[in-house]
């Protein structure tokens, strides 16, 4: 009874989350002595598919049909559910990415499977019971969820599990699903990618700024710092509410929840709602002129001072360190 | 156009989260409950779409009588009528089943939910309703436009956005940007008292999962402060000590 993993790609290249979910599934498979079968939908090159073997997949089911070139929630859900049935897998793992959030509940409902969304750790599996830790209350707490259904679905939080190289090559098989045209009632018209920017939910490093920046005209120094670090940029809610930055950069309880290795908060006081969205970051750096800012209470490193003075100096110091 | 908006009754965003009964139940003592912020955005969008006699807005909540205050606020924001399924909201699967059953009997054109609730963050309800009703669902919508029976939705994707179209009926999980949250005015508050709020009996649903217990994050250590004149030291600490650069 293999574990089935759905791996996402962007324009034919696997996303970081694809390697995370395969690595995660491989660790589960080793614990319960089974193997990992991945399913890829879209136009991905054969060698890219086979390379999933490096992370522990023994087989890759390749669905490459014109109609499925871009993500269609209903159709992808039907195909993955069909693959699950045809492989006899009882456990599906996918990423709790933006697409995964639409896909996982749809597949789970189709199969009457229990779903652990936002899983943070490896599950505990004994007999047919599976428990797993997940986020709750917007990262202000965690819950241990027990899935009691026959088929089970885990949607893994981005950045929650380390990518591990373990194996060799995977065999690639073409999978031809039964396509139901009714599953194509949504039509993708346009995809706009900000290709020069690091994707915020997947970023290893996030540079985030708040009202302390005083206005959108001052974001140049934030972007420069992010560039040096190869980081994604983010902001606090008041900043996106004021229209200084797009909503897609708003990090916090009612925005995007991030868990990078390094989160640098600049001119953000640290309201409880903001902290909820970043508290699972591994290392937090806070730069703020107010020594009483609540953010310092959860930070690992801090600098008290004028952000307009400190940020350019920090960018220079990082450039020197990187030899740029 | 008949619009159904699913609302959830959640702890205020400033709430301190604690648990009782040996960490198996959320401690509601002293907690103020509000409309889930994302659901408020969905509701505001629905009211906007129905303005000028272009449609009706029904709000639906799965909850016991304690959620009536939240439902009345939704009516004050501009919903025409409300339905409460009289049951504790056990999980997304249970809630979505109750809502889908009601929606099936009442033929809504557009069903809106928030992208996720801020208590369990499942982002599941919209997609499960879509599957149960066999209609399309779009999650994390940043923009919604309706022209006749065609809906254009802008959806967030990693590192960009995707624009898609779909015909009604459709379920959409809405995020920030879809509409500005509406603040109820005095007229809305007064009229909300007399708007219909139907209470419907739930049906039983076999649960597929349950929460065993909760925990709160371990406190982080104390901050290490670096002098503003020694910024280079921070770079060394991030490299040598934290090993993140």
Interface residues (C-beta under 8 A of the other chain):
Chain A: X10 X15 X70 X71 X73 X74 X77 X97 X98 X99 X101 X102 X103 X104 X105 X106 X108 X109 X110 X112 X113 X114 X115 X116 X117 X118 X131 X135 X136 X137 X138 X139 X140 X141 X142 X143 X144 X145 X146 X147 X148 X149 X182 X185 X186 X187 X188 X189 X190 X191 X192 X193 X194 X195 X197 X198 X199 X200 X201 X202 X205 X229 X240 X247 X248 X250 X253 X254 X255 X257 X261 X262 X272 X273 X279 X280 X282 X283 X284 X285 X286 X296 X297 X298 X299 X300 X301 X302 X303 X304 X305 X306 X309 X310 X313 X314 X317 X318 X320 X321
Chain B: X11 X13 X14 X16 X17 X19 X26 X37 X38 X92 X93 X96 X115 X116 X118 X119 X120 X121 X122 X123 X124 X125 X126 X127 X128 X130 X131 X132 X134 X135 X136 X137 X138 X139 X140 X142 X152 X155 X156 X157 X158 X159 X160 X161 X162 X163 X164 X165 X166 X167 X173 X175 X176 X177 X206 X207 X208 X209 X210 X211 X212 X213 X214 X215 X216 X217 X220 X221 X223 X224 X225 X226 X227 X228 X231 X232 X234 X235 X237 X238 X239 X242 X244 X245
